[in-house]
Structures are given as structure tokens and as C-alpha cells.
Amino acid sequence: MAARKPVEYQDASPAVRAVFDDIKKSRNVPDVNNFWKYLAHDPVTLKRTWESVKEVMAPGALDPLTKEMIYLAVSVSNGCGYCIASHTAAARKAGMTEAMLGEVMAVTGMANETNRLANGYRVPIDPAFDN
């Protein structure tokens, strides 16, 4: 089976171009990254995913930097190299320092280790944690 290629703007359907245009405008970038170009093979998934990302990552109770660092931590936990690169870059653009990156990695690694220990030992949840 031949590997898929990214859908470039000039080759995109009008529906895909509309999403690409919104991404470029929202992010103030000249082109969309590869993630979106590959999702463009399924325009319905492309649009749904973009709308969800746009909503979830918009400023709210959490600021954009915090959201990017959370996204980075989850990406590290899930082992998604593409997402690690993308959200490290986005977090840096939002103001993440090298010291902050180090702490995000330390907390992520520690959470993964203690989560596995708690799950492995089947530690019951303390009644004091019920809120």
C-alpha cells in the first residue's frame, strides 16, 4: 500500500480549504502543519477535530500556556512524537521557559511512575479524597 501524502492547499477541496483558511487565520500562520494536511484526507474528521481543538484550546479558566503544557504532558504520556514537537513549540511560543519545560517533564514522569505503582499495587482510594 502506498503511503499517503499530505493534502496541500492547492489540491484541497473547497471544504478542506475553508478549514485550512480558518486555521491559518486563527493561528496567524502562512500554512497549516502536517497534522491538518493528513487529516484533510477525511474532511469531516478534519473539520470536527479543528473545531474541537479551537474550542478547547481557546483562553478560558486556564491560560493558553497552561493548556499547551498540559497538552505536552499528555502527549509525552501517550508517546506521540509529533504532538510532543508541536505542543513544545506552541508552549514555547506562549512563554514556556526551559526551566518550565524541565518541570513539566519531571511532573509528567513522576505522575506516570506513581500512577503505574498505584495501579500495579491496586491501592484503594482513601476516603479523605472523596469530595
N, C-alpha and C positions, 0 to 999 in steps of 0.2 A: 504494500500500500504506500503510495506516495505521501510524503509529509505535506501537511497543509502549509500554505503561505499566508502571510498577513494580508488582510484586505486593505489596500491603500485607498486614499480618498478618491482619487480619480477613477477607480474601478468600483466604487461603492454604489449601492442602490440609494435612491433618494431618502429612504427611511434611515439607512445607516449614516448617510451624510448629515442628516438632521441631528442625530445623536453626537456624531463627531464634532459638529459645529458647536453644540451645547457644551461639550467637554472642553473644547478649545477656549470658548468664551468664558466659561466658569473658572477655569484654571489659568487663564491668560497665558496659554502656551501656543506655539505655532503649529504643533502636530500632536496627535494623541499617541500614547505609548503603545507598545506591542500588545499588552493585555487586551486593550479595547479592539485592536486590529484583528486579533484572533477570535475574540467573542463575536465580531461582526459577521462571522460565518453563519451565526444564528441571530438575526436582527431582533427577534423577540427577547431572547436572553440578554443581548447587548443593552437594549432599552431598559428592561426591568432591572438589570444589575446597576446600570448607571443611575437610574432614578433612586434606587435604594442607597447606593454609596453617597450620592449627593445629599440625600436627606439625613443619613446617619452621621456623616462627617461634617455637616454644617455646624457652625457655632451654636451652642446651647448651654446647658448647665456645665458642660465640660468645654474647655477652650480647645482650639484646633491642635495645639501642640500635645496636650494630654491625650486627645483622641489618636493622634498619629503614634504616640509612644505605646499606647495600648494595642493598637493595630500591629505595631512592630513586635511587641511581646508575644502576641498570639501567633504571628507569622513565624517567629522563632520556634515557638512550641510545636507548631504544625510542620515545621521543616520546609517551608515554601521559600526557596531561594529567591525567586522572582519578587515575591511580596516583601521579603526582608530588604532587598535592594531598593524597591520602590518606596517603602514606608520609612526606611532610614533616610533616604534623600528628602522625602516630604517633611519628616520631623526636623531634619537639619534646616530646611528652608523655613520652618516655623519657629526656629530658635533653639533647637536641641544642641547642647554643647557636647564635647567629648566626655566630660565628667557625667553628664546626664545619661549618655549612651551607656557608659560603663555601669551606672546604677541600674538602668533598665535591664541590661544583660544579667547583672548579678541577681536582681529580684526575680527575673524570669527563670534563671537556672535554679535558684533556691526553691521557687514555687513548684517547679517541675519535680525536683528531688523530693520535697516533703509531700507533695501530692501522691507520688508513687509509693512512698513509705506508708502514708496513711491508708491508701488503697490496699497495699500489699498486706499490711497487718490487720486490715478491716477494722480500723479504730472506730468505735461507736461515737456518734456526735454527742458532745457534752450538753446536758440540759440547759446550761447557762447561755448557750449560743442561740436558743430559741427566742426570737423577738416577735 
